[in-house]
Amino acid sequence: MKILFEMLQKKQQMNQRLANSGKVKYEYDSDEEVDTTEGTWEHKRRRQEMLATHTLANELTEKGSGKHHIGDFMPPEELDRFMKKWEALKDGEPLPDVSDYSDSKLKEDNVGFKMLKKLGWSEGQGLGSQGTGTAEPVNKSVGAVNNAGLGQTRPEELSNTDDEYEAYEC
């Protein structure tokens, strides 16, 4: 009888420690009375947790309202490219060169540049025997659009018909 009493005491002590730390040992009582509108005790507890989380999320949203700009979440160089392109479109100016290779254009001392020159290519001319191929390097940041391949335009690119709200959808 003493062993059974000790086991019961240990179980009560463990439950007390869990209760003090805010944890609950999940033992399912099949005879538990279930309220059809509220659910089991687990449902009630989870509902309270969700309400607390909801309240906190609303408070944080209110505190952060109007404090972030899209640029807070973009790398600085991407934001700079975006803003240059947007300003040019807004002012009706020609688009600036914002390609990935604008900072590292081929120079005459480059081996690839020399090889293209020997094959009859000149700067600004398209590639290929007829000179009708692509004249600009393909940007590395532009991925495939619906598996269409490199060089395809993306539907979310900025255009001069975009207003300030559509521009941020890019």
MODELLER restraints for C-alpha pairs under 7 A, 6 or more apart:
rsr = mdl.restraints
at = mdl.atoms
rsr.add(forms.Gaussian(group=physical.xy_distance, feature=features.Distance(at['CA:18:A'], at['CA:24:A']), mean=5.94, stdev=0.5))
rsr.add(forms.Gaussian(group=physical.xy_distance, feature=features.Distance(at['CA:34:A'], at['CA:40:A']), mean=5.31, stdev=0.5))
rsr.add(forms.Gaussian(group=physical.xy_distance, feature=features.Distance(at['CA:38:A'], at['CA:44:A']), mean=6.45, stdev=0.5))
rsr.add(forms.Gaussian(group=physical.xy_distance, feature=features.Distance(at['CA:71:A'], at['CA:79:A']), mean=5.85, stdev=0.5))
rsr.add(forms.Gaussian(group=physical.xy_distance, feature=features.Distance(at['CA:81:A'], at['CA:98:A']), mean=5.79, stdev=0.5))
rsr.add(forms.Gaussian(group=physical.xy_distance, feature=features.Distance(at['CA:85:A'], at['CA:95:A']), mean=6.10, stdev=0.5))
rsr.add(forms.Gaussian(group=physical.xy_distance, feature=features.Distance(at['CA:85:A'], at['CA:96:A']), mean=6.56, stdev=0.5))
rsr.add(forms.Gaussian(group=physical.xy_distance, feature=features.Distance(at['CA:88:A'], at['CA:94:A']), mean=6.35, stdev=0.5))
rsr.add(forms.Gaussian(group=physical.xy_distance, feature=features.Distance(at['CA:88:A'], at['CA:95:A']), mean=5.70, stdev=0.5))
rsr.add(forms.Gaussian(group=physical.xy_distance, feature=features.Distance(at['CA:89:A'], at['CA:95:A']), mean=6.89, stdev=0.5))
rsr.add(forms.Gaussian(group=physical.xy_distance, feature=features.Distance(at['CA:89:A'], at['CA:159:A']), mean=6.98, stdev=0.5))
rsr.add(forms.Gaussian(group=physical.xy_distance, feature=features.Distance(at['CA:89:A'], at['CA:160:A']), mean=5.24, stdev=0.5))
rsr.add(forms.Gaussian(group=physical.xy_distance, feature=features.Distance(at['CA:90:A'], at['CA:160:A']), mean=6.70, stdev=0.5))
rsr.add(forms.Gaussian(group=physical.xy_distance, feature=features.Distance(at['CA:99:A'], at['CA:139:A']), mean=6.14, stdev=0.5))
rsr.add(forms.Gaussian(group=physical.xy_distance, feature=features.Distance(at['CA:100:A'], at['CA:139:A']), mean=5.56, stdev=0.5))
rsr.add(forms.Gaussian(group=physical.xy_distance, feature=features.Distance(at['CA:100:A'], at['CA:140:A']), mean=6.73, stdev=0.5))
rsr.add(forms.Gaussian(group=physical.xy_distance, feature=features.Distance(at['CA:106:A'], at['CA:113:A']), mean=6.28, stdev=0.5))
rsr.add(forms.Gaussian(group=physical.xy_distance, feature=features.Distance(at['CA:107:A'], at['CA:113:A']), mean=6.73, stdev=0.5))
rsr.add(forms.Gaussian(group=physical.xy_distance, feature=features.Distance(at['CA:108:A'], at['CA:114:A']), mean=6.49, stdev=0.5))
rsr.add(forms.Gaussian(group=physical.xy_distance, feature=features.Distance(at['CA:124:A'], at['CA:135:A']), mean=6.02, stdev=0.5))
rsr.add(forms.Gaussian(group=physical.xy_distance, feature=features.Distance(at['CA:125:A'], at['CA:131:A']), mean=6.02, stdev=0.5))
rsr.add(forms.Gaussian(group=physical.xy_distance, feature=features.Distance(at['CA:125:A'], at['CA:135:A']), mean=5.71, stdev=0.5))
rsr.add(forms.Gaussian(group=physical.xy_distance, feature=features.Distance(at['CA:126:A'], at['CA:132:A']), mean=5.04, stdev=0.5))
rsr.add(forms.Gaussian(group=physical.xy_distance, feature=features.Distance(at['CA:126:A'], at['CA:133:A']), mean=4.61, stdev=0.5))
rsr.add(forms.Gaussian(group=physical.xy_distance, feature=features.Distance(at['CA:126:A'], at['CA:134:A']), mean=5.00, stdev=0.5))
rsr.add(forms.Gaussian(group=physical.xy_distance, feature=features.Distance(at['CA:126:A'], at['CA:135:A']), mean=4.07, stdev=0.5))
rsr.add(forms.Gaussian(group=physical.xy_distance, feature=features.Distance(at['CA:127:A'], at['CA:133:A']), mean=4.39, stdev=0.5))
rsr.add(forms.Gaussian(group=physical.xy_distance, feature=features.Distance(at['CA:127:A'], at['CA:134:A']), mean=5.72, stdev=0.5))
rsr.add(forms.Gaussian(group=physical.xy_distance, feature=features.Distance(at['CA:127:A'], at['CA:135:A']), mean=6.25, stdev=0.5))
rsr.add(forms.Gaussian(group=physical.xy_distance, feature=features.Distance(at['CA:138:A'], at['CA:151:A']), mean=5.93, stdev=0.5))
rsr.add(forms.Gaussian(group=physical.xy_distance, feature=features.Distance(at['CA:143:A'], at['CA:150:A']), mean=6.64, stdev=0.5))
rsr.add(forms.Gaussian(group=physical.xy_distance, feature=features.Distance(at['CA:144:A'], at['CA:150:A']), mean=5.76, stdev=0.5))
rsr.add(forms.Gaussian(group=physical.xy_distance, feature=features.Distance(at['CA:145:A'], at['CA:152:A']), mean=6.69, stdev=0.5))
rsr.add(forms.Gaussian(group=physical.xy_distance, feature=features.Distance(at['CA:145:A'], at['CA:154:A']), mean=6.32, stdev=0.5))
rsr.add(forms.Gaussian(group=physical.xy_distance, feature=features.Distance(at['CA:156:A'], at['CA:170:A']), mean=4.87, stdev=0.5))
rsr.add(forms.Gaussian(group=physical.xy_distance, feature=features.Distance(at['CA:157:A'], at['CA:170:A']), mean=6.28, stdev=0.5))
rsr.add(forms.Gaussian(group=physical.xy_distance, feature=features.Distance(at['CA:158:A'], at['CA:167:A']), mean=6.20, stdev=0.5))
